[in-house]
């Protein structure tokens, strides 16, 4: 959830929908968060989504134009939009530009027991706990919290709204909390980036290797649970959840909003499609492309390559370019 006080009239103005509204909201939330007094959006008719709204109080919901409710939205108020996702993006831009989002860190506080290199750059409200170490050439903040005994290796960039739990390690030149890859189209049909305000929450005793990227969530934080292990050169998309003791090996790409459950193993160079779930204890072999949800404790392997003996090569060829067929 994004904590940001907004008035219904401000939201209507931001998305260009006329009308007089008097709702006062506490923020923006995703449908799987049970929060009252929030803004939600629905991109397509879904009976389950509509039922979930019935129990919430004082909410505003952006729905597709021509929406036909199958369930009463209860006390929620509905606004129709031709593109609910783009409408919410404009609300997020309003929250960002007006600085409405409540900070995660109220003020700068660096423990006297922490060791911060004089060659590291700390910006604004950054909290660093006892025994933590920040190496040279790191850039941190604002709105970043490091727990106790955290190790941040050289060249790391920690963007705003990042929390890292006790005893976690971030490898050299990794980037945590950069905006996710999500776009909508403006009135002229051109793409513009959705503001990603959800941040990143990393648990305790997490290891993240060098040159890794963990993107910020748009509305819900990207989350890496306690004791998860993430190798070098891994990309974790916006809104992903990586479970406790999960292992993600080198070169893996995890699409936005995917879920890697506890104790799962993701093999080298695998990819997980956005929004897919890898079940608890599942094993994903190297080079596997996961396009569908995987149940708990299953094994998924990529097809083996077709291997044949090479014919006499053309001496002028480079790689496959002059291969004789």
C-alpha positions in Angstrom: 0.0 0.0 0.0 1.1 3.5 -0.7 0.3 5.8 2.3 -0.7 9.1 0.8 -3.7 11.3 1.8 -5.8 12.2 -1.2 -9.2 13.7 -1.8 -11.6 12.2 -4.3 -11.9 15.5 -6.1 -8.1 15.6 -6.6 -8.2 12.1 -8.1 -11.0 13.1 -10.5 -9.0 16.1 -11.6 -5.8 14.0 -12.1 -7.6 11.4 -14.3 -9.9 13.9 -16.1 -13.2 12.5 -14.9 -15.8 15.2 -14.0 -17.9 15.0 -10.9 -18.1 16.2 -7.3 -16.6 13.8 -4.7 -16.2 14.0 -1.0 -14.2 10.9 -0.1 -11.0 11.3 1.8 -8.6 8.4 1.2 -5.5 7.2 3.0 -3.7 5.9 0.0 -3.5 3.5 -3.0 -3.7 -0.3 -2.6 -3.7 -3.4 -4.7 -6.8 -5.6 -4.7 -5.1 -8.3 -2.5 -4.6 -5.8 0.3 -7.6 -5.5 2.6 -7.5 -1.8 3.3 -10.3 0.7 3.9 -10.3 4.3 2.6 -8.1 3.5 -0.3 -8.0 3.9 -4.1 -8.2 0.6 -6.1 -8.5 -0.2 -9.8 -9.9 -3.1 -11.8 -8.7 -3.7 -15.4 -11.4 -6.2 -16.3 -14.6 -7.6 -15.0 -13.9 -10.1 -12.3 -16.5 -11.5 -9.9 -13.8 -12.3 -7.3 -12.4 -8.8 -7.4 -15.9 -7.3 -7.0 -16.7 -9.6 -4.1 -13.5 -8.5 -2.4 -14.6 -4.9 -2.5 -17.9 -5.4 -0.8 -16.3 -5.7 2.7 -14.2 -2.6 2.4 -15.3 0.8 3.6 -15.0 4.2 2.1 -13.0 3.2 -1.0 -12.8 4.6 -4.5 -12.5 2.1 -7.4 -11.5 2.9 -10.9 -13.2 0.4 -13.3 -13.4 0.0 -17.1 -16.0 2.0 -19.0 -19.3 0.2 -19.3 -18.6 -1.8 -16.2 -21.4 -4.2 -15.3 -21.2 -5.2 -11.6 -22.1 -8.7 -10.6 -21.7 -7.9 -7.0 -22.6 -4.7 -5.0 -19.4 -2.7 -4.3 -20.8 -2.0 -0.8 -19.8 1.5 0.4 -17.1 1.8 -2.3 -17.6 4.5 -4.9 -16.9 3.7 -8.6 -15.3 5.9 -11.3 -15.3 4.6 -14.9 -12.3 5.0 -17.2 -11.4 3.9 -20.7 -8.0 2.8 -19.3 -8.0 2.2 -15.5 -4.3 1.3 -15.5 -3.4 4.6 -17.1 -5.7 6.4 -14.8 -4.0 5.0 -11.7 -0.7 5.9 -13.2 -1.8 9.5 -13.4 -2.8 9.3 -9.7 0.6 7.9 -8.8 2.2 10.8 -10.7 0.1 13.3 -8.8 1.1 11.7 -5.5 4.8 11.8 -6.5 4.7 15.4 -7.9 2.8 16.7 -4.9 5.0 14.8 -2.4 2.0 13.2 -0.7 3.6 9.9 0.1 4.4 9.4 3.8 8.1 8.7 4.2 9.3 5.4 5.6 12.2 7.0 7.5 11.4 10.2 9.4 14.9 11.4 10.0 18.6 10.6 9.4 20.1 8.4 12.1 23.5 6.7 11.8 24.6 4.4 14.6 27.9 5.3 16.1 28.8 1.6 15.8 28.2 1.7 12.0 31.1 2.2 9.6 30.3 4.4 6.6 33.0 5.2 4.1 33.7 8.9 3.6 33.5 8.1 -0.1 29.9 6.9 0.2 27.0 9.4 -0.5 24.1 9.5 1.9 21.1 11.7 0.9 18.6 12.9 3.4 16.7 10.6 5.8 18.9 7.5 5.9 18.9 5.2 9.0 21.9 2.8 9.5 21.9 0.4 12.4 24.5 -0.9 14.8 27.5 -2.7 13.2 26.5 -2.0 9.6 29.2 -1.3 7.0 28.8 0.8 3.9 31.8 0.6 1.4 33.1 3.4 -0.8 31.2 4.7 -3.8 27.8 3.7 -2.6 24.8 6.1 -3.1 22.0 5.7 -0.5 18.7 7.5 0.0 16.7 9.3 0.8 14.1 7.3 2.7 16.3 4.2 3.3 16.7 2.1 6.4 19.5 -0.4 7.1 19.1 -2.7 10.1 21.9 -4.1 12.3 25.0 -5.7 10.8 24.1 -5.0 7.2 26.9 -5.0 4.7 26.7 -2.8 1.6 29.6 -3.5 -0.8 31.2 -0.9 -3.1 29.2 0.9 -5.8 25.8 -0.1 -4.6 22.8 2.2 -5.3 19.9 2.1 -2.8 17.0 4.2 -4.2 14.3 5.8 -2.0 11.9 3.6 -0.1 14.2 0.7 0.6 14.4 -1.3 3.8 17.1 -3.9 4.4 16.8 -6.2 7.5 19.5 -7.3 10.0 22.5 -9.2 8.8 21.8 -8.9 5.0 24.5 -8.4 2.4 24.2 -6.5 -0.9 26.9 -7.3 -3.4 29.1 -4.8 -5.3 27.4 -2.5 -7.9 23.9 -3.8 -7.3 20.9 -1.5 -7.7 18.0 -1.7 -5.3 14.7 0.2 -5.8 15.1 1.6 -9.3 11.7 2.2 -11.0 10.2 -0.9 -12.6 9.6 -1.4 -16.3 5.9 -0.5 -16.6 4.4 1.9 -19.2 1.0 3.3 -20.3 0.1 5.4 -23.3 -0.8 9.1 -23.1 -3.6 10.8 -25.2 -1.2 11.0 -28.2 -0.5 7.2 -28.0 3.1 7.6 -26.7 4.4 5.6 -23.9 5.3 7.0 -20.5 6.6 5.3 -17.4 4.3 4.4 -14.5 5.6 5.9 -11.3 6.8 3.1 -9.0 6.2 4.2 -5.4 5.9 0.8 -3.7 9.6 0.5 -2.8 11.6 -2.6 -1.8 11.6 -4.5 1.5 14.4 -7.0 2.0 14.3 -9.2 5.1 17.0 -10.4 7.5 20.0 -12.6 6.6 19.4 -12.1 2.9 22.3 -12.4 0.5 22.2 -10.5 -2.8 25.2 -10.9 -5.2 27.0 -8.4 -7.3 25.4 -6.6 -10.3 21.9 -7.6 -9.2 18.8 -5.5 -9.8 15.8 -5.4 -7.6 13.1 -3.0 -9.0 10.7 -1.0 -6.9 7.1 -2.1 -6.8 4.5 0.3 -8.3 1.9 0.0 -5.5 3.0 -3.0 -3.5 6.6 -3.3 -2.3 8.9 -5.8 -4.0 9.7 -8.2 -1.2 12.6 -10.5 -0.5 11.9 -12.6 2.6 14.4 -13.7 5.3 17.3 -16.0 4.4 16.7 -15.7 0.6 19.8 -16.1 -1.5 20.1 -14.2 -4.8 23.2 -14.7 -7.0 25.1 -12.3 -9.2 23.5 -10.8 -12.3 19.9 -11.5 -11.3 17.0 -9.2 -12.2 14.0 -9.1 -9.8 11.1 -7.2 -11.4 8.6 -4.8 -9.8 6.2 -6.2 -7.2 7.9 -9.6 -7.1 7.8 -11.6 -3.9 10.7 -14.0 -3.1 10.0 -16.3 -0.2 12.1 -17.4 2.8 15.1 -19.5 2.0 14.4 -19.4 -1.7 17.5 -19.6 -4.0 17.8 -17.6 -7.2 21.0 -18.4 -9.2 23.0 -16.4 -11.7 21.5 -14.8 -14.7 17.8 -15.4 -13.7 15.2 -12.8 -14.8 11.9 -12.7 -12.7 9.1 -10.8 -14.3 7.0 -8.3 -12.4 4.5 -9.5 -9.7 5.8 -13.1 -9.9 6.0 -15.1 -6.7 8.8 -17.4 -5.7 7.7 -19.4 -2.7 9.7 -20.5 0.3 12.6 -23.0 -0.3 12.2 -22.8 -4.2 15.3 -23.1 -6.3 15.6 -21.2 -9.6 18.4 -22.5 -11.9 21.0 -20.6 -13.9 19.7 -18.4 -16.7 16.0 -19.3 -16.1 13.2 -16.8 -16.6 9.9 -16.5 -14.8 7.1 -14.8 -16.6 5.4 -11.9 -15.0 2.6 -12.8 -12.5 3.5 -16.5 -12.4 4.0 -18.5 -9.2 6.7 -21.0 -8.4 5.5 -23.2 -5.6 7.2 -23.9 -2.3 10.1 -26.3 -2.7 9.9 -26.3 -6.5 13.1 -26.9 -8.5 13.5 -25.0 -11.7 16.4 -26.2 -13.8 18.8 -24.0 -15.7 17.6 -22.3 -18.9 14.0 -23.0 -18.1 11.3 -20.5 -19.2 8.4 -20.7 -16.7 5.2 -19.6 -18.5 2.7 -21.1 -16.1 2.3 -21.5 -12.4 4.2 -24.3 -10.8 2.8 -26.4 -7.9 4.7 -27.0 -4.7 7.6 -29.5 -4.8 7.6 -30.0 -8.6 10.6 -30.2 -10.9 10.7 -28.2 -14.1 13.5 -28.7 -16.6 14.3 -27.1 -20.0 14.2 -29.3 -23.1 17.7 -30.8 -23.8 19.4 -29.3 -26.9 19.6 -31.2 -30.1 23.3 -32.2 -30.6 24.7 -33.2 -33.9 28.2 -33.5 -35.3 29.5 -30.4 -37.1 30.0 -30.8 -40.8 33.2 -29.6 -42.4 33.2 -25.9 -41.8 33.7 -23.2 -44.4 37.1 -21.6 -43.4 35.7 -18.1 -44.1 32.7 -18.6 -41.7 32.3 -17.0 -38.3 30.1 -18.9 -36.0 26.9 -20.1 -37.7 27.0 -17.6 -40.5 28.8 -19.9 -43.0 27.5 -23.2 -41.8 27.0 -25.8 -44.6 23.6 -27.3 -44.5 
